[in-house]
Amino acid sequence: MYAWVSLRYLVPQGRIDQTVDRHRAYLRGLKERRKLVASGPLIPRTGGALLLRADDDDELAALVAGDPFALEGLVEHTVYRWAPNIGVEGLDGL
């Protein structure tokens, strides 16, 4: 399963900046495990987005909950489960 996760900042950018290195390290770990396909900030920078790969809803919830931004209560997540049908072979190869 794939999911697009929208992150909306709940605190000022200065507070986000205090945790962004831990957040990015967590995402690099997800990328190494092939759970993260892509990530990055929104423009304007009011939050960010993640494209995740998970085996089931429980794993997806754990991936989102383990993010330092979530652990520190800095963001609100909206999770959109996604079932791509065109181009999925490209995603599966990432």
mmCIF file of the C-alpha atoms, coordinates in Angstrom:
data_MODEL
# 
_entry.id   MODEL 
# 
loop_
_atom_site.group_PDB 
_atom_site.id 
_atom_site.type_symbol 
_atom_site.label_atom_id 
_atom_site.label_alt_id 
_atom_site.label_comp_id 
_atom_site.label_asym_id 
_atom_site.label_entity_id 
_atom_site.label_seq_id 
_atom_site.pdbx_PDB_ins_code 
_atom_site.Cartn_x 
_atom_site.Cartn_y 
_atom_site.Cartn_z 
_atom_site.occupancy 
_atom_site.B_iso_or_equiv 
_atom_site.pdbx_formal_charge 
_atom_site.auth_seq_id 
_atom_site.auth_comp_id 
_atom_site.auth_asym_id 
_atom_site.auth_atom_id 
_atom_site.pdbx_PDB_model_num 
ATOM 1  C CA . MET A 1 1  ? 0.000  0.000  0.000   1.00 0.00 ? 1  MET A CA 1 
ATOM 2  C CA . TYR A 1 2  ? 1.079  3.554  -0.640  1.00 0.00 ? 2  TYR A CA 1 
ATOM 3  C CA . ALA A 1 3  ? 0.089  6.642  1.308   1.00 0.00 ? 3  ALA A CA 1 
ATOM 4  C CA . TRP A 1 4  ? 0.578  10.322 0.761   1.00 0.00 ? 4  TRP A CA 1 
ATOM 5  C CA . VAL A 1 5  ? 0.936  12.014 4.139   1.00 0.00 ? 5  VAL A CA 1 
ATOM 6  C CA . SER A 1 6  ? 0.445  15.747 4.523   1.00 0.00 ? 6  SER A CA 1 
ATOM 7  C CA . LEU A 1 7  ? 2.172  17.398 7.489   1.00 0.00 ? 7  LEU A CA 1 
ATOM 8  C CA . ARG A 1 8  ? 0.881  20.778 8.698   1.00 0.00 ? 8  ARG A CA 1 
ATOM 9  C CA . TYR A 1 9  ? 3.092  22.706 11.089  1.00 0.00 ? 9  TYR A CA 1 
ATOM 10 C CA . LEU A 1 10 ? 1.419  23.548 14.403  1.00 0.00 ? 10 LEU A CA 1 
ATOM 11 C CA . VAL A 1 11 ? 4.287  25.679 15.722  1.00 0.00 ? 11 VAL A CA 1 
ATOM 12 C CA . PRO A 1 12 ? 6.448  28.518 14.350  1.00 0.00 ? 12 PRO A CA 1 
ATOM 13 C CA . GLN A 1 13 ? 9.191  27.700 11.843  1.00 0.00 ? 13 GLN A CA 1 
ATOM 14 C CA . GLY A 1 14 ? 11.887 28.367 14.452  1.00 0.00 ? 14 GLY A CA 1 
ATOM 15 C CA . ARG A 1 15 ? 10.578 25.487 16.561  1.00 0.00 ? 15 ARG A CA 1 
ATOM 16 C CA . ILE A 1 16 ? 10.417 23.210 13.492  1.00 0.00 ? 16 ILE A CA 1 
ATOM 17 C CA . ASP A 1 17 ? 14.051 24.075 12.755  1.00 0.00 ? 17 ASP A CA 1 
ATOM 18 C CA . GLN A 1 18 ? 15.057 22.728 16.192  1.00 0.00 ? 18 GLN A CA 1 
ATOM 19 C CA . THR A 1 19 ? 13.800 19.247 15.242  1.00 0.00 ? 19 THR A CA 1 
ATOM 20 C CA . VAL A 1 20 ? 14.282 19.137 11.469  1.00 0.00 ? 20 VAL A CA 1 
ATOM 21 C CA . ASP A 1 21 ? 17.636 17.286 11.635  1.00 0.00 ? 21 ASP A CA 1 
ATOM 22 C CA . ARG A 1 22 ? 16.097 14.462 13.711  1.00 0.00 ? 22 ARG A CA 1 
ATOM 23 C CA . HIS A 1 23 ? 13.075 14.401 11.377  1.00 0.00 ? 23 HIS A CA 1 
ATOM 24 C CA . ARG A 1 24 ? 15.300 14.096 8.305   1.00 0.00 ? 24 ARG A CA 1 
ATOM 25 C CA . ALA A 1 25 ? 17.425 11.392 9.940   1.00 0.00 ? 25 ALA A CA 1 
ATOM 26 C CA . TYR A 1 26 ? 14.244 9.419  10.648  1.00 0.00 ? 26 TYR A CA 1 
ATOM 27 C CA . LEU A 1 27 ? 13.165 9.822  7.023   1.00 0.00 ? 27 LEU A CA 1 
ATOM 28 C CA . ARG A 1 28 ? 16.596 8.704  5.756   1.00 0.00 ? 28 ARG A CA 1 
ATOM 29 C CA . GLY A 1 29 ? 16.155 5.548  7.851   1.00 0.00 ? 29 GLY A CA 1 
ATOM 30 C CA . LEU A 1 30 ? 12.742 4.959  6.277   1.00 0.00 ? 30 LEU A CA 1 
ATOM 31 C CA . LYS A 1 31 ? 14.277 5.448  2.831   1.00 0.00 ? 31 LYS A CA 1 
ATOM 32 C CA . GLU A 1 32 ? 16.974 2.855  3.594   1.00 0.00 ? 32 GLU A CA 1 
ATOM 33 C CA . ARG A 1 33 ? 14.218 0.422  4.638   1.00 0.00 ? 33 ARG A CA 1 
ATOM 34 C CA . ARG A 1 34 ? 12.314 1.208  1.387   1.00 0.00 ? 34 ARG A CA 1 
ATOM 35 C CA . LYS A 1 35 ? 9.362  2.610  3.352   1.00 0.00 ? 35 LYS A CA 1 
ATOM 36 C CA . LEU A 1 36 ? 9.822  6.212  2.142   1.00 0.00 ? 36 LEU A CA 1 
ATOM 37 C CA . VAL A 1 37 ? 9.546  6.904  -1.579  1.00 0.00 ? 37 VAL A CA 1 
ATOM 38 C CA . ALA A 1 38 ? 9.896  10.708 -1.410  1.00 0.00 ? 38 ALA A CA 1 
ATOM 39 C CA . SER A 1 39 ? 9.523  13.633 0.973   1.00 0.00 ? 39 SER A CA 1 
ATOM 40 C CA . GLY A 1 40 ? 9.906  17.384 1.107   1.00 0.00 ? 40 GLY A CA 1 
ATOM 41 C CA . PRO A 1 41 ? 8.510  20.699 2.296   1.00 0.00 ? 41 PRO A CA 1 
ATOM 42 C CA . LEU A 1 42 ? 5.419  22.351 0.867   1.00 0.00 ? 42 LEU A CA 1 
ATOM 43 C CA . ILE A 1 43 ? 5.696  25.693 -0.909  1.00 0.00 ? 43 ILE A CA 1 
ATOM 44 C CA . PRO A 1 44 ? 5.052  27.961 0.880   1.00 0.00 ? 44 PRO A CA 1 
ATOM 45 C CA . ARG A 1 45 ? 6.645  26.180 3.843   1.00 0.00 ? 45 ARG A CA 1 
ATOM 46 C CA . THR A 1 46 ? 3.578  25.544 5.976   1.00 0.00 ? 46 THR A CA 1 
ATOM 47 C CA . GLY A 1 47 ? 4.332  21.851 6.285   1.00 0.00 ? 47 GLY A CA 1 
ATOM 48 C CA . GLY A 1 48 ? 5.545  18.967 4.180   1.00 0.00 ? 48 GLY A CA 1 
ATOM 49 C CA . ALA A 1 49 ? 4.564  15.771 2.437   1.00 0.00 ? 49 ALA A CA 1 
ATOM 50 C CA . LEU A 1 50 ? 5.675  12.145 2.530   1.00 0.00 ? 50 LEU A CA 1 
ATOM 51 C CA . LEU A 1 51 ? 5.037  9.362  0.055   1.00 0.00 ? 51 LEU A CA 1 
ATOM 52 C CA . LEU A 1 52 ? 5.202  6.162  2.084   1.00 0.00 ? 52 LEU A CA 1 
ATOM 53 C CA . ARG A 1 53 ? 5.055  2.453  1.310   1.00 0.00 ? 53 ARG A CA 1 
ATOM 54 C CA . ALA A 1 54 ? 3.581  0.200  4.031   1.00 0.00 ? 54 ALA A CA 1 
ATOM 55 C CA . ASP A 1 55 ? 2.445  -3.395 4.287   1.00 0.00 ? 55 ASP A CA 1 
ATOM 56 C CA . ASP A 1 56 ? -0.762 -2.552 6.172   1.00 0.00 ? 56 ASP A CA 1 
ATOM 57 C CA . ASP A 1 57 ? -2.571 0.128  8.179   1.00 0.00 ? 57 ASP A CA 1 
ATOM 58 C CA . ASP A 1 58 ? -0.784 -0.769 11.414  1.00 0.00 ? 58 ASP A CA 1 
ATOM 59 C CA . GLU A 1 59 ? 2.636  -0.330 9.841   1.00 0.00 ? 59 GLU A CA 1 
ATOM 60 C CA . LEU A 1 60 ? 1.547  2.930  8.207   1.00 0.00 ? 60 LEU A CA 1 
ATOM 61 C CA . ALA A 1 61 ? 0.357  4.293  11.560  1.00 0.00 ? 61 ALA A CA 1 
ATOM 62 C CA . ALA A 1 62 ? 3.661  3.298  13.185  1.00 0.00 ? 62 ALA A CA 1 
ATOM 63 C CA . LEU A 1 63 ? 5.716  4.951  10.429  1.00 0.00 ? 63 LEU A CA 1 
ATOM 64 C CA . VAL A 1 64 ? 3.828  8.226  10.872  1.00 0.00 ? 64 VAL A CA 1 
ATOM 65 C CA . ALA A 1 65 ? 3.873  8.071  14.683  1.00 0.00 ? 65 ALA A CA 1 
ATOM 66 C CA . GLY A 1 66 ? 7.628  7.433  14.827  1.00 0.00 ? 66 GLY A CA 1 
ATOM 67 C CA . ASP A 1 67 ? 8.527  10.736 13.163  1.00 0.00 ? 67 ASP A CA 1 
ATOM 68 C CA . PRO A 1 68 ? 10.173 13.142 15.645  1.00 0.00 ? 68 PRO A CA 1 
ATOM 69 C CA . PHE A 1 69 ? 7.803  15.867 14.425  1.00 0.00 ? 69 PHE A CA 1 
ATOM 70 C CA . ALA A 1 70 ? 4.905  13.663 15.580  1.00 0.00 ? 70 ALA A CA 1 
ATOM 71 C CA . LEU A 1 71 ? 6.612  12.566 18.791  1.00 0.00 ? 71 LEU A CA 1 
ATOM 72 C CA . GLU A 1 72 ? 7.156  16.213 19.765  1.00 0.00 ? 72 GLU A CA 1 
ATOM 73 C CA . GLY A 1 73 ? 3.635  17.302 18.742  1.00 0.00 ? 73 GLY A CA 1 
ATOM 74 C CA . LEU A 1 74 ? 4.872  19.745 16.104  1.00 0.00 ? 74 LEU A CA 1 
ATOM 75 C CA . VAL A 1 75 ? 2.669  18.704 13.191  1.00 0.00 ? 75 VAL A CA 1 
ATOM 76 C CA . GLU A 1 76 ? -0.779 17.489 12.301  1.00 0.00 ? 76 GLU A CA 1 
ATOM 77 C CA . HIS A 1 77 ? -0.835 14.575 9.863   1.00 0.00 ? 77 HIS A CA 1 
ATOM 78 C CA . THR A 1 78 ? -3.455 13.832 7.244   1.00 0.00 ? 78 THR A CA 1 
ATOM 79 C CA . VAL A 1 79 ? -3.020 10.391 5.701   1.00 0.00 ? 79 VAL A CA 1 
ATOM 80 C CA . TYR A 1 80 ? -4.345 9.603  2.229   1.00 0.00 ? 80 TYR A CA 1 
ATOM 81 C CA . ARG A 1 81 ? -4.126 5.918  1.322   1.00 0.00 ? 81 ARG A CA 1 
ATOM 82 C CA . TRP A 1 82 ? -3.336 5.631  -2.367  1.00 0.00 ? 82 TRP A CA 1 
ATOM 83 C CA . ALA A 1 83 ? -3.745 2.815  -4.883  1.00 0.00 ? 83 ALA A CA 1 
ATOM 84 C CA . PRO A 1 84 ? -1.770 3.880  -7.973  1.00 0.00 ? 84 PRO A CA 1 
ATOM 85 C CA . ASN A 1 85 ? -2.521 2.001  -11.160 1.00 0.00 ? 85 ASN A CA 1 
ATOM 86 C CA . ILE A 1 86 ? -0.480 3.889  -13.765 1.00 0.00 ? 86 ILE A CA 1 
ATOM 87 C CA . GLY A 1 87 ? 3.246  4.052  -13.001 1.00 0.00 ? 87 GLY A CA 1 
ATOM 88 C CA . VAL A 1 88 ? 3.142  1.735  -9.982  1.00 0.00 ? 88 VAL A CA 1 
ATOM 89 C CA . GLU A 1 89 ? 5.964  -0.334 -11.474 1.00 0.00 ? 89 GLU A CA 1 
ATOM 90 C CA . GLY A 1 90 ? 8.186  2.749  -11.229 1.00 0.00 ? 90 GLY A CA 1 
ATOM 91 C CA . LEU A 1 91 ? 7.261  3.260  -7.585  1.00 0.00 ? 91 LEU A CA 1 
ATOM 92 C CA . ASP A 1 92 ? 7.799  -0.383 -6.731  1.00 0.00 ? 92 ASP A CA 1 
ATOM 93 C CA . GLY A 1 93 ? 11.342 -0.119 -8.098  1.00 0.00 ? 93 GLY A CA 1 
ATOM 94 C CA . LEU A 1 94 ? 12.291 2.757  -5.792  1.00 0.00 ? 94 LEU A CA 1 
# 
